Amino acid sequence: MLNNFVMPDLYPAAPEIFLLLMSFLVLFVDLVFGATHRWMAAMLTVITLIGCAAITLVTSDGQTTLTFSNMFVDDLLADFLKLMTYLAVIMMLIYSRQYMADRGLDKGEFYVLVLYATLGMMVMISAANLLTVYLGLELMSLSLYGLVAIDRDNTRATEAAMKYFVLGALASGLLLYGMSMIYGTTGSLEIGGIAQALYHGQAEKPVLVLGLVFLVAGIAFKLGLVPFHMWIPDVYHGAPTAVTMFIGSAPKLAAFAMALRLLVYGLLGRDGEFAMHWQQMLLIMAVLSIGLGNLAAIAQTNIKRMLAYSAISHMGYMVLGLMSGVVDGQVDPFTAINAYSSALYYTVAYVLMSLGAFGMVLLLSRSGYEAENLEDFKGLNKRSPWFAAMMLIIMFSMAGIPFFIGFFAKFAVLLAAIKAGYTAVAVVAVMFSLIGAFYYLRVVKLMYFDTPVDSAPIAAGLDLRVLLSLNGLAIAGFGLFPDAVMIICTTTLMRSL
């Protein structure tokens, strides 16, 4: 057997290998110097992610390369999503540096778990096999469970981690069961092999549809779609704010990649005939997510819970694009690329907005004080007009008010839905968007028209202040020039599909 072993091409997986090796170095450095030099683990983690970005750029040639017996793919989509993941994680680390240090949580295990979670996302993004998808998903999920419970003395964080773990295990079971049924009826674990089996009509349709139901349920859990959203409000609320920021940003990119590769790459069917089955499921979940997310967010007084329900509704909007690629069982390349690129655009825009929103919460938090209630934003304009303006940009963008990146992201997915014939769904989504504008504008009202509850100066580091300013300006800038991001998303998918 050893004589038949063929050494896989490690070049496409160079960023993953580098990150894994560097995680061992972070562990070692923290073991030796962690007690006296806490900053070393943080610095090494950021250097690791910058190194991964450099390797990804150097190794990217725009071609689709398969390795590890067709289990791992390196294409333009993977490179783009990985670069966005590195950026999101680096921003999270800079935002959370002071917050974690004030609470004594800036330990080596925090940074190692962040790196392992990032590695899991990278594997998910490049997965070309059902086993690779599951491997990346579990590596990411197990790391996130540990991060939620990293504040061991906080009962709320421990409870959130337990709930996340139990529901996550259930979702993983559903996903694995769906994968086993798809493997049983197609005879292949490779996403490309599954697509070929469907194209040639070699799969038993009833078994495949049943497996698809479980598969979509697992994907919906990771995206946080109704009715698999139960974990999001409690985990967002219970986890340390820095961890909440992490969960609410980079994993969305990996979940989008998983959904695109499994559903669009693998389960489209001949001429898109099989897409109607998962598109109908996504349609129902999108409408329910947009409705419930926007309505439930109105009643929240805790901004982390408000942003949690907001995340549910935003993922609903993203799914509008994902379900609009195939029209009446027919695949039109232009319509498909437009729909899927709008969903990718929305995911990138949401990650940018989510990082900014939680960055504001971290800005107002200080040692021994969590600024996570809406009251904490009262009179922010009197305390800091600049950061009140940054929060205004973020809230306006999340509400979909022109001319910020959030508006064009919503416009793109709604236009894709209308072109696919889902006009009524688009109208409902717009109505709920108007309802959702209330709780975003409420934050703006508190900042500009209410008397400050806390008159203490904002004691945040220069790095956090500069990054938050750049984040807010990027949201505004990409809103003024939306084509810049959309062209990247469209080109990426055209070269990868």
C-alpha positions in Angstrom: 0.0 0.0 0.0 2.8 2.4 0.8 4.3 1.9 -2.7 1.1 3.3 -4.1 1.1 6.4 -2.0 1.3 9.6 -4.0 2.6 12.7 -2.2 0.0 15.4 -2.4 0.8 18.8 -3.7 1.2 20.9 -0.6 1.6 24.2 -2.4 -2.2 25.1 -2.5 -2.5 24.4 1.2 0.6 26.5 2.2 -1.4 29.1 4.2 -3.0 26.4 6.3 0.3 24.6 6.9 2.0 27.9 7.9 -0.9 28.8 10.3 -0.8 25.4 11.9 3.0 25.5 12.5 2.8 29.1 13.8 0.1 28.0 16.3 2.6 25.6 17.9 5.1 28.5 18.1 2.4 30.7 19.8 1.8 27.9 22.3 5.5 27.6 23.0 6.1 31.3 23.4 3.2 31.7 25.7 4.4 28.8 27.8 7.9 30.3 28.2 7.2 34.1 28.3 3.4 34.3 28.9 3.6 35.2 32.6 5.7 38.3 31.9 5.2 39.2 28.3 1.6 38.8 27.4 2.0 40.9 24.3 4.2 38.3 22.5 1.4 35.8 21.9 -0.9 38.6 20.5 1.9 40.0 18.3 2.8 36.5 16.9 -0.9 35.8 16.2 -1.2 39.0 14.1 2.1 38.2 12.4 0.8 34.7 11.6 -2.3 36.1 9.9 -0.3 38.6 7.9 2.0 35.8 6.9 -1.0 33.7 5.8 -2.3 36.7 3.7 1.1 37.1 2.1 1.3 33.4 1.2 -2.2 33.4 -0.1 -1.4 36.3 -2.4 1.9 34.8 -3.6 0.4 31.3 -4.3 -2.8 32.7 -6.0 -2.6 32.3 -9.8 -6.3 32.5 -10.5 -6.4 28.8 -11.5 -8.5 26.1 -9.8 -6.1 23.5 -8.3 -7.2 20.3 -6.5 -5.0 18.4 -4.1 -5.1 15.8 -1.3 -7.0 13.3 -3.6 -9.4 16.1 -4.7 -10.4 16.9 -1.1 -9.0 20.4 -1.1 -9.4 23.1 -3.7 -7.5 26.3 -4.2 -9.3 28.8 -6.5 -10.0 32.5 -6.7 -13.1 32.3 -4.5 -11.1 30.5 -1.7 -8.2 33.0 -2.0 -10.6 36.0 -1.7 -12.6 34.6 1.2 -9.4 33.6 3.1 -8.0 37.1 2.7 -11.3 38.6 4.0 -11.1 36.1 6.9 -7.6 37.2 7.8 -8.6 40.8 7.7 -11.7 40.2 9.9 -9.6 38.2 12.5 -6.8 40.8 12.6 -9.4 43.6 13.1 -11.0 41.5 15.9 -7.7 41.1 17.6 -6.8 44.8 17.5 -10.3 45.8 18.7 -10.2 43.3 21.6 -6.6 43.8 22.8 -7.4 46.3 25.6 -10.8 44.7 26.5 -9.3 41.2 27.0 -6.2 42.6 28.9 -8.5 44.5 31.3 -10.3 41.3 32.2 -7.2 39.1 32.3 -8.3 37.0 29.4 -5.4 37.8 27.0 -3.8 34.5 27.6 -2.1 32.2 25.1 -5.1 29.9 24.9 -7.3 32.7 23.6 -4.9 33.4 20.7 -4.3 29.7 19.9 -8.1 29.0 19.9 -8.5 32.0 17.5 -5.9 30.5 15.2 -7.5 27.1 15.3 -10.9 28.5 14.6 -9.4 30.5 11.7 -7.7 27.3 10.4 -11.1 25.6 10.5 -12.6 28.4 8.5 -9.8 28.1 5.9 -10.4 24.4 5.5 -14.2 25.0 5.1 -13.5 27.6 2.5 -11.3 25.3 0.4 -13.3 22.1 1.0 -14.0 20.0 -2.1 -15.1 16.9 -0.3 -17.9 16.2 2.3 -15.3 15.0 4.8 -13.2 18.1 4.4 -16.2 20.3 5.0 -17.1 18.4 8.2 -13.4 18.5 9.4 -13.2 22.3 8.9 -16.6 22.8 10.5 -15.8 20.8 13.6 -12.4 22.4 14.0 -14.0 25.9 13.8 -16.9 25.0 16.0 -14.9 23.3 18.8 -12.6 26.3 19.0 -15.5 28.7 19.2 -17.1 26.7 22.0 -13.9 27.1 24.0 -13.7 30.8 23.2 -17.3 31.5 24.5 -16.4 29.8 27.8 -12.9 31.4 28.1 -14.0 33.6 31.0 -14.4 30.6 33.3 -15.6 32.6 36.3 -18.5 34.1 34.4 -21.6 31.9 34.8 -23.4 33.6 31.9 -20.5 32.8 29.5 -20.4 29.2 30.7 -24.1 28.8 30.2 -23.8 30.3 26.7 -21.0 27.9 25.8 -23.0 24.9 27.0 -26.0 25.9 25.0 -23.8 26.6 21.9 -22.1 23.2 22.4 -25.3 21.2 22.7 -27.1 22.8 19.8 -23.9 22.8 17.7 -23.5 19.1 18.3 -27.1 18.5 17.2 -26.6 20.6 14.1 -23.4 18.7 13.3 -25.3 15.5 13.6 -28.0 16.6 11.2 -25.3 17.8 8.7 -23.4 14.5 9.0 -26.6 12.4 8.6 -27.5 14.4 5.5 -24.0 13.9 4.1 -24.2 10.2 4.7 -27.5 9.9 2.8 -26.1 12.0 -0.1 -23.0 9.7 -0.2 -25.2 6.6 -0.1 -27.2 7.6 -3.1 -24.5 9.2 -5.2 -21.6 7.0 -4.3 -19.2 9.9 -3.9 -17.9 12.1 -1.1 -16.3 14.6 -3.6 -18.5 17.6 -4.3 -17.6 17.4 -8.0 -18.4 13.7 -8.0 -21.8 14.4 -6.5 -22.5 17.0 -9.2 -21.6 14.5 -11.9 -23.9 11.8 -10.4 -26.8 14.3 -10.4 -26.0 15.4 -13.9 -26.1 11.9 -15.2 -29.2 11.0 -13.1 -27.5 8.3 -11.2 -28.9 9.2 -7.8 -32.2 8.1 -6.2 -34.2 11.3 -5.9 -36.3 10.6 -2.8 -33.2 9.6 -0.7 -31.3 12.6 -2.1 -34.0 15.1 -1.2 -34.2 13.7 2.3 -30.5 14.0 2.7 -30.7 17.5 1.4 -33.2 18.5 4.1 -30.6 17.5 6.8 -27.8 19.2 4.9 -29.6 22.5 4.6 -30.6 22.3 8.3 -26.9 22.0 9.2 -26.0 25.0 6.9 -28.8 27.0 8.3 -27.6 26.5 11.9 -24.1 27.9 11.0 -25.7 30.8 9.2 -28.1 31.4 12.1 -31.3 31.1 10.0 -34.8 30.6 11.5 -35.7 28.0 12.8 -32.1 27.1 13.6 -31.3 30.5 15.2 -32.0 29.6 18.9 -28.3 29.8 19.9 -27.5 33.2 18.5 -29.1 35.6 21.0 -27.9 33.7 24.1 -24.3 33.1 22.8 -23.9 36.7 21.6 -25.1 38.0 25.0 -23.3 35.5 27.2 -19.9 35.5 25.5 -17.2 38.2 26.2 -17.8 41.0 23.7 -14.5 40.3 21.9 -15.6 36.7 21.3 -19.1 37.8 20.2 -17.4 40.0 17.6 -15.4 37.0 16.4 -18.4 34.8 16.1 -20.4 37.5 14.3 -17.9 38.2 11.6 -15.3 35.7 10.1 -17.4 32.5 10.5 -20.1 34.0 8.3 -17.6 34.0 5.4 -16.8 30.3 6.0 -20.5 29.4 6.3 -21.2 31.2 3.0 -18.4 29.2 1.3 -19.8 26.0 2.7 -23.3 26.8 1.5 -22.0 27.8 -2.0 -19.8 24.8 -2.5 -22.3 22.2 -1.2 -25.5 23.6 -2.8 -24.3 25.5 -5.9 -21.2 23.5 -6.8 -22.5 20.0 -5.8 -26.3 20.0 -5.7 -27.5 22.0 -8.6 -28.5 19.1 -10.8 -28.7 18.9 -14.6 -29.7 22.3 -15.9 -30.4 23.3 -12.3 -33.3 20.9 -12.0 -32.3 19.8 -8.4 -31.8 23.4 -7.2 -35.5 24.0 -6.9 -35.6 21.7 -3.8 -33.0 23.6 -1.7 -34.1 27.0 -3.1 -37.6 26.4 -1.7 -36.2 25.6 1.7 -33.9 28.6 1.7 -36.8 30.8 0.6 -38.9 29.9 3.6 -36.0 30.3 6.0 -35.0 33.6 4.4 -38.5 35.1 4.9 -38.8 33.8 8.5 -35.3 35.0 9.4 -35.9 38.5 8.0 -39.3 38.7 9.7 -38.4 37.3 13.1 -34.9 39.0 13.2 -36.3 42.5 12.6 -39.3 42.1 14.9 -37.5 40.5 17.8 -34.7 43.1 17.7 -37.2 45.9 18.4 -37.8 44.6 21.9 -34.2 44.3 23.0 -32.5 46.7 25.5 -29.1 44.9 25.3 -27.2 45.9 22.1 -25.5 42.6 21.8 -28.9 40.8 21.7 -30.1 43.5 19.3 -27.2 42.8 17.0 -27.8 39.1 17.4 -31.3 39.3 16.0 -30.0 41.8 13.5 -27.5 39.1 12.4 -30.4 36.6 11.9 -32.2 39.1 9.6 -29.0 40.0 7.7 -28.3 36.3 6.9 -31.9 36.1 5.7 -31.2 38.9 3.2 -28.0 37.2 2.1 -29.9 34.0 1.4 -32.2 35.9 -0.9 -29.2 36.2 -3.3 -28.1 32.6 -2.8 -31.6 31.2 -3.7 -32.0 33.4 -6.8 -29.4 31.8 -9.1 -31.6 29.2 -10.8 -34.9 30.4 -12.3 -37.7 27.8 -13.1 -35.1 25.0 -13.2 -33.0 26.8 -15.8 -29.5 28.0 -15.3 -28.7 31.3 -17.0 -25.0 32.0 -16.4 -25.5 35.8 -16.2 -28.4 35.5 -13.7 -26.5 32.9 -11.6 -23.3 34.9 -11.4 -25.3 38.1 -10.6 -27.3 36.3 -7.8 -24.3 34.5 -6.1 -22.0 37.5 -6.4 -24.8 39.7 -4.7 -24.9 37.1 -1.8 -21.1 37.2 -1.5 -21.2 41.0 -1.6 -23.8 41.1 1.2 -21.7 38.7 3.3 -18.6 40.9 3.0 -20.6 44.0 3.7 -22.2 42.5 6.8 -18.9 41.3 8.2 -17.5 44.9 7.8 -20.6 46.4 9.5 -20.6 43.8 12.3 -17.0 44.4 13.1 -17.7 48.2 13.4 -20.8 47.7 15.5 -19.1 45.5 18.1 -16.0 47.7 17.9 -18.1 50.6 19.2 -19.3 48.4 22.1 -15.7 47.6 22.9 -14.7 51.3 22.6 -17.2 52.2 25.3 -16.4 49.3 27.6 -13.6 49.6 30.2 -12.1 47.7 33.0 -14.9 46.3 35.2 -17.7 47.8 33.0 -19.5 46.3 30.1 -21.1 48.9 27.8 -23.6 46.5 26.3 -26.9 48.2 27.0 -28.6 50.7 24.8 -28.5 53.2 27.6 -24.7 53.3 27.4 -25.0 55.0 24.1 -27.0 57.9 25.5 -25.4 61.3 24.8 -22.4 59.8 23.0 -22.3 62.8 20.7 -21.5 65.1 23.7 -18.8 62.7 24.8 -17.2 62.1 21.4 -18.8 63.7 18.3 -16.4 61.7 16.0 -17.2 58.3 17.3 -20.9 59.1 17.5 -20.6 59.9 13.7 -18.9 56.6 13.2 -21.7 54.7 15.0 -24.3 56.7 13.0 -22.6 55.5 9.7 -22.6 51.9 10.9 -26.3 52.0 12.0 -27.4 53.8 8.8 -25.6 51.2 6.8 -27.1 48.3 8.7 -30.5 49.8 8.3 -30.0 50.0 4.5 -30.1 53.8 4.3 -28.4 55.3 1.2 -25.5 55.8 0.5 -23.6 53.3 2.6 -22.4 49.8 1.7 -25.4 48.2 3.5 -27.8 49.9 1.2 -26.1 48.6 -2.0 -25.8 45.2 -0.5 -29.5 45.0 0.2 -30.3 46.5 -3.2 -28.1 43.9 -4.9 -29.8 40.9 -3.3 -33.3 42.3 -3.7 -32.6 43.0 -7.4 -31.4 39.4 -7.8 -34.6 38.1 -6.1 -36.8 40.2 -8.4 -34.9 39.0 -11.5 -35.5 35.4 -10.3 -39.3 36.0 -10.1 -39.4 36.5 -6.3 -41.0 39.9 -6.5 -43.5 39.3 -3.6 -40.6 38.1 -1.4 -38.6 41.2 -2.2 -41.5 43.4 -1.3 -41.9 41.6 2.1 -38.1 42.0 2.7 -38.3 45.7 2.0 -41.3 46.1 4.4 -39.4 44.3 7.2 -36.3 46.4 6.4 -38.4 49.5 7.1 -39.5 48.0 10.4 -35.9 47.1 11.2 -34.8 50.7 10.6 -36.5 51.6 13.9 -34.1 49.8 16.2 -31.1 51.1 14.3 -32.3 54.7 14.3 -33.2 54.3 18.0 -29.4 54.0 18.7 -28.8 57.2 16.7 -31.6 59.0 18.7 -30.0 57.9 22.0 -26.6 59.2 20.9 -27.7 62.6 19.6 -30.8 63.6 21.6 -30.5 62.0 25.1 -28.5 63.1 28.1 -25.4 61.0 28.8 -25.8 58.5 31.7 -22.0 58.0 31.8 -19.9 61.2 31.6 -16.5 59.4 32.0 -14.1 60.0 29.1 -13.7 57.3 26.5 -10.5 55.5 27.6 -9.6 53.5 24.5 -6.2 52.9 23.0 -5.0 54.7 19.8 -5.1 51.4 17.8 -8.8 50.9 18.6 -9.6 54.5 17.8 -7.8 54.5 14.5 -9.2 51.1 13.4 -12.7 52.1 14.3 -12.4 55.3 12.3 -11.1 53.4 9.3 -13.9 50.9 9.6 -16.6 53.5 9.7 -15.0 55.4 6.8 -14.7 52.2 4.8 -18.4 51.6 5.2 -19.1 55.1 3.9 -16.4 54.9 1.2 -17.6 51.6 -0.3 -21.1 53.0 -0.2 -19.9 55.9 -2.4 -18.0 53.5 -4.7 -20.0 50.2 -4.5 -18.8 48.9 -7.8 -15.3 48.4 -6.4 -16.4 45.5 -4.1 -19.1 44.2 -6.5 -16.6 43.8 -9.4 -14.2 41.9 -7.1 -17.1 39.6 -6.0 -18.3 39.0 -9.6 -14.9 38.4 -11.0 -14.1 36.0 -8.2 -17.2 33.9 -8.9 -16.8 34.0 -12.7 -13.3 32.6 -12.4 -14.3 30.0 -9.8 -17.8 28.6 -10.8 
